[in-house]
C-alpha cells in the first residue's frame, strides 16, 4: 500500500475512533477542513503563492491534557506533488498559577513532518521533526482579551545528510491576540468576537525547503490577521480570516508583501 493510502487509513480510523469514543464521553476533538488562497507557513511560500487545502483532526485524549493532531497540506495546483506534507503532532498542555497576574497556559508538542511522495529513509528524504513550547499569559496585560504568546521551535531533519540538511535550527515566534467584541451578526447571537492577531518571527536557522542553501539568522517576517467564528449549529463552525505578511528577509521569502484569505469548517465532537 502506498504511503498516502496508509496515512489516509490512519486518519479515517482516528476519526471513527474519536466519534465513537465521544459518544460515551471519553474522547473529544474536532475535524476541520481549511482553504488558504495563498499557502504561507512561518513566512515561507513553499507552493509558490498557490492556494492549498488543509484537512485535519484534533483529538483530546481523555481529558488528560494530552492531544493528538493530524494535518495535511496540499497545493491545489499541479507541479507541487512532492510538496504535499502530513504533520503528526502529539502534545501536552496545562495551566500554571491560575487566577494570578502571571497565570500561564503552556503546551509542549512533538511534530513529525512527513512528505508522503518522497522517501523517508535515505538521503532523498525531506522529512522533519520538531519540538515546540508554547506559553500564553492571559492576565499579564490589564486589557480584557489582549493575550501575548511566545513559541519556541526546534526543528531538525529526520535523517542526517538528507535533502533537509539545512532545516536544523530554532525559531522564536512572538504573538499578540485580541478578541474584539461586536454586536451579534447572525440571528440569536448576542455578540461577535473579532480575533485580531499579530505574530513576529525570528528565524534562527530554520529552513524546511528541501535542498535549500539555508536562511539568514534574522527577523524574517511579521503577520497581521483578522478572523471570526460563525456558529452554524450542530457543532459546526465556519471561520473566515484575512491575513497580511510583511517579509523582512528575502532568504525566507522573495515577496515583501503577502496577502491571503483563509476559510475553514470545523466540526466538534
Protein Blocks (a to p, Z undefined) as FASTA:
>chain_A
ZZklmmmmmmmmmmmmmmmmmmnopagcdddddddfbdceehiafkgopacdddddddde
hhnopacdddddddfbehilmmpccdddddddddehehiaklccddddddddddfkbcfk
bfkbcbdcddddddddfklpccehiacdddddddddfbghiaklmmgccddddddddddd
dddfbghiabdcddddddddddehiafbghiabjadddfbdcddddddddebjhiacddd
ddddddfbfklombfbdcdddddddddZZ
